[in-house]
Amino acid sequence: MTNQQKADMYHSLLLRHDKLDGKIADIKSEAAGMELNESQKLQLAKLEQEKSELVRQAQNLLNL
């Protein structure tokens, strides 16, 4: 894999990570200072897990 391909893939991972951050912010803003309901908590946990996977992929990419 060339450095350009790595850079493109890394950029794609960062964009996906930012989109997940936006979704997380949207869910938290829905609660508007109140406690999150169970559905929101489950959604947040899933999104956080997806973010962790993206970070792991980025780290693996940098180690190639």
Secondary structure, DSSP 4 states (H G I P E B T S, - for coil): --HHHHHHHHHHHHHHHHHHHHHHHHHHHHHTTSPP-HHHHHHHHHHHHHHHHHHHHHHHHHT-
